[in-house]
């Protein structure tokens, strides 16, 4: 079988999919069934994973978990696939995030293989539309497909200008962001090259990203973490209108309120002072401090 025939057979389910799984190429051929895109972004430790979980509870939406597909645009196929963060992660809907062990790894690699095969004909240049079609092909029943990743924050202006894309940006008190990030750099992230971050560096990055929020357009929805966890109802109504879906389809019963204000016990006096020195004016402007 020639390489091109192999790719087409893989796309159409002729190699591995069972007949009852349906023709996946047909699922993306009808323009009237074109899936829209949602991308959840924000600073690290600002609630992007929580928001990804919320939108994935809706029956019409499938958003991947830190696939980072939209941060790898305008690259060759190899360059794009290198951007995909798939080691020890499962780029599948977050409502399946309880999968563990070999099953989780197999599903991860199976998705990556299919996703990469779909994009292979666009070897020299991966565009936004190619990624959108690949995600729709992998999730043919979804009306909205997308990704949740803090890495997508830098792409929000480009993505929000796409006519069928909506961007959700989470923002959170810099002091709680610093507390949560520092806790992980001393534990889970210690062996991932992030152990040298300090409170000042985290605050500097946070301020830089918050300054971008002044230039958002109608394709971007800003969500304040503290308000969402305290009372999800109004934000969910806004979210439904923003995405064009029934807000009753979202679940928020798993949203926790106990992560607000943890900096009071989690940061030292010196760390708090370092954060306020860098981010104080921005925190005051956004109403986090008086």
C-alpha positions in Angstrom: 0.0 0.0 0.0 1.4 3.4 -1.0 1.9 6.0 1.8 -0.9 8.2 0.5 -3.3 5.2 0.3 -2.2 4.2 3.8 -3.1 7.7 5.2 -6.5 7.7 3.4 -7.3 4.2 4.7 -6.4 5.2 8.2 -8.5 8.4 8.0 -11.5 6.4 6.7 -11.3 3.7 9.3 -10.2 1.0 6.9 -7.2 -0.1 8.9 -8.2 -0.2 12.5 -11.7 1.1 13.1 -14.6 -1.2 13.2 -17.4 -0.7 10.6 -19.9 0.4 13.2 -17.6 3.3 14.2 -18.7 5.1 11.1 -16.9 6.9 8.3 -14.9 9.6 9.9 -14.0 11.3 6.7 -17.7 11.8 6.0 -18.1 13.4 9.4 -16.0 16.4 8.4 -17.0 16.6 4.7 -20.4 18.4 5.3 -19.8 22.1 5.7 -23.1 22.5 7.5 -21.8 20.2 10.2 -18.6 22.2 10.7 -17.5 22.1 14.3 -16.7 25.3 16.1 -13.6 25.7 18.3 -13.2 26.6 22.0 -9.8 27.2 23.6 -9.3 27.6 27.3 -6.2 29.6 28.3 -4.7 31.6 31.1 -1.7 31.8 33.4 -0.5 28.6 34.9 -2.4 27.7 38.1 -5.3 30.0 37.3 -8.1 27.5 36.9 -7.7 26.5 33.3 -8.0 22.8 34.1 -11.1 23.4 36.2 -12.7 25.3 33.3 -11.7 22.6 30.9 -13.5 20.1 33.1 -16.6 22.3 33.2 -16.9 22.7 29.4 -16.3 19.0 28.9 -19.3 18.1 30.9 -21.5 19.6 28.2 -22.7 16.9 25.7 -22.0 19.1 22.7 -18.3 19.9 23.6 -15.1 17.9 23.5 -12.0 19.8 24.6 -8.6 18.1 24.8 -6.5 18.3 28.0 -3.2 20.2 27.3 -2.8 18.9 23.8 -1.2 22.3 22.9 -2.3 21.9 19.3 -3.0 25.5 18.7 0.4 26.6 19.9 2.0 24.6 17.2 0.5 26.3 14.1 2.5 27.6 11.1 5.0 24.8 11.4 6.0 21.7 9.5 4.3 18.4 10.6 7.4 17.4 12.6 7.5 20.9 14.3 3.8 20.7 15.1 4.0 17.2 16.6 7.0 18.1 18.7 4.8 20.8 20.3 2.2 18.3 21.3 2.7 17.6 25.0 1.7 14.0 25.4 4.1 12.4 27.8 2.3 11.3 31.0 -0.8 13.2 29.9 -3.9 12.0 28.2 -5.0 14.4 25.5 -8.6 13.2 25.6 -11.8 14.7 27.1 -11.3 15.6 30.8 -14.3 13.7 31.9 -12.2 10.6 31.2 -9.3 11.8 33.3 -9.7 9.1 35.9 -8.2 6.5 33.5 -4.9 5.2 34.9 -2.1 2.9 34.0 -1.7 1.1 30.6 -5.2 1.9 29.4 -4.5 5.6 29.8 -1.2 5.4 28.0 -2.6 3.3 25.1 -5.5 5.7 24.6 -3.1 8.6 24.6 -0.8 7.1 22.0 -3.7 5.9 19.9 -5.1 9.4 19.7 -1.7 10.9 18.9 -1.2 8.4 16.1 -4.6 9.1 14.6 -4.2 12.8 15.0 -0.8 12.8 13.4 -1.9 10.6 10.5 -4.8 13.0 9.7 -2.3 16.0 9.5 0.3 14.1 7.5 -0.9 15.3 4.1 -0.3 18.9 5.3 3.3 18.0 6.1 5.0 21.3 5.2 2.6 23.7 6.9 0.1 23.1 9.6 -2.7 25.7 9.7 -5.5 26.5 12.1 -8.1 24.9 9.8 -6.0 21.7 9.6 -6.0 21.3 13.4 -9.7 22.1 13.6 -10.6 19.4 11.1 -8.3 16.9 12.8 -10.0 17.5 16.2 -13.4 17.2 14.6 -12.4 14.0 12.8 -11.3 12.5 16.1 -14.6 13.6 17.8 -17.2 13.5 15.0 -20.3 13.8 17.3 -19.1 17.1 18.9 -20.5 20.4 17.8 -17.6 22.2 19.5 -14.0 20.9 19.7 -10.9 22.5 21.2 -8.2 22.4 23.8 -7.4 23.5 27.3 -3.9 24.6 28.0 -2.2 27.5 29.7 0.2 27.5 26.7 -2.7 28.7 24.5 -2.7 32.1 26.2 0.0 33.5 23.9 -2.2 32.5 20.8 -5.4 34.1 22.0 -5.4 37.1 19.7 -4.9 35.1 16.6 -7.4 32.4 17.6 -10.1 34.9 18.7 -10.0 36.4 15.2 -11.1 33.2 13.6 -14.8 33.3 12.9 -15.7 30.0 14.4 -13.3 30.1 17.5 -14.1 31.3 21.0 -11.4 31.8 23.6 -11.9 31.6 27.4 -9.2 33.2 29.5 -9.0 32.5 33.2 -7.4 35.0 35.6 -6.7 34.7 39.3 -5.2 36.6 42.2 -1.4 36.6 41.6 -0.7 35.8 45.2 -2.7 32.5 45.0 -1.1 31.8 41.6 2.3 32.2 43.2 1.5 30.1 46.2 0.1 27.3 44.1 3.0 27.4 41.6 5.7 27.5 44.3 4.1 24.5 46.0 4.4 22.5 42.9 7.9 23.6 42.0 9.0 22.2 45.4 7.2 18.9 44.8 5.7 17.6 41.5 7.5 20.0 39.2 10.9 19.8 41.0 12.4 17.4 38.4 10.8 19.2 35.4 13.2 22.1 35.2 10.9 24.5 37.0 12.4 24.3 40.5 14.2 27.6 40.1 11.1 29.8 39.8 10.7 32.3 42.6 7.8 34.6 43.7 9.2 37.6 41.8 9.6 35.7 38.5 6.0 34.3 38.8 4.6 37.7 39.5 6.5 39.2 36.5 5.0 36.6 34.1 1.6 37.1 35.6 1.7 40.9 35.1 2.8 40.5 31.5 -0.1 38.2 30.8 -2.7 40.4 32.6 -1.6 43.4 30.5 -2.6 41.5 27.4 -6.2 41.2 28.7 -6.7 45.0 28.1 -6.6 44.2 24.3 -9.1 41.4 24.1 -12.0 41.4 21.5 -15.5 40.0 21.3 -14.1 36.5 20.6 -12.6 36.3 24.1 -14.5 35.7 27.4 -12.7 36.6 30.6 -13.5 34.6 33.7 -12.4 35.6 37.2 -11.5 32.5 39.1 -12.7 33.7 42.5 -16.1 34.7 41.2 -16.6 31.5 39.3 -15.9 29.1 42.2 -17.9 31.3 44.6 -21.0 31.3 42.4 -20.7 29.4 39.1 -24.3 30.1 38.0 -24.0 33.5 36.3 -20.7 32.6 34.7 -22.2 29.4 33.3 -25.1 31.4 31.8 -22.6 33.7 30.2 -20.6 30.7 29.0 -23.6 29.1 27.3 -24.4 32.3 25.5 -20.8 32.8 24.5 -20.5 29.3 23.0 -24.0 29.1 21.7 -25.0 26.1 23.7 -27.6 25.4 26.4 -26.1 26.3 29.7 -28.1 23.6 31.4 -25.7 21.1 29.9 -22.8 22.2 32.1 -22.0 20.7 35.5 -20.3 22.6 38.3 -21.0 20.4 41.3 -17.3 19.4 41.5 -16.0 23.0 41.6 -14.2 23.6 44.8 -14.1 26.9 46.7 -11.3 26.2 49.2 -8.4 27.3 46.9 -9.2 31.0 47.3 -6.9 32.9 49.6 -4.4 30.1 50.2 -1.6 32.6 49.9 -2.3 33.7 53.4 -0.9 30.5 54.8 1.1 29.3 51.8 3.4 32.3 51.2 6.1 33.6 53.5 6.2 37.3 54.4 9.1 37.8 52.0 7.4 36.0 49.2 4.2 38.0 49.7 6.3 41.2 49.6 8.1 40.1 46.4 4.7 39.5 44.7 3.2 42.8 45.8 6.4 44.7 44.7 6.0 43.4 41.2 2.3 42.9 40.8 0.8 45.4 43.3 -0.4 48.0 40.8 -2.0 45.4 38.6 -3.6 43.7 41.6 -5.1 47.0 42.7 -6.3 47.8 39.2 -8.0 44.5 38.9 -9.6 44.8 42.4 -7.6 42.1 44.1 -6.1 44.4 46.7 -7.2 47.9 47.9 
